[in-house]
């Protein structure tokens, strides 16, 4: 099954060494994933704590999850636009 699969490597800029290119990009993409996770956890966790305090389960946790997800995607789009403008 894997014998017929083809691996296509991503293009690497000509002016960078492989280790520097992969280290920098891995850190950047790992940071994006971490920001998404933390945004959602803070939103949902804050909503959960407010739900426990106000006895309104599960509505504030759902709202917090949605707001945390929106904040995470906002950061993702901001980083994408920075990358796009830097590339041009």
Secondary structure, DSSP 4 states (H G I P E B T S, - for coil): -GGG----PPP--TTS-HHHHHHHHHHHHHHHHHHHHHHHHHHHHHHHHHHHHHT-TTHHHHHHHHHHHHHHHHHHHHHHHHHHHHH-
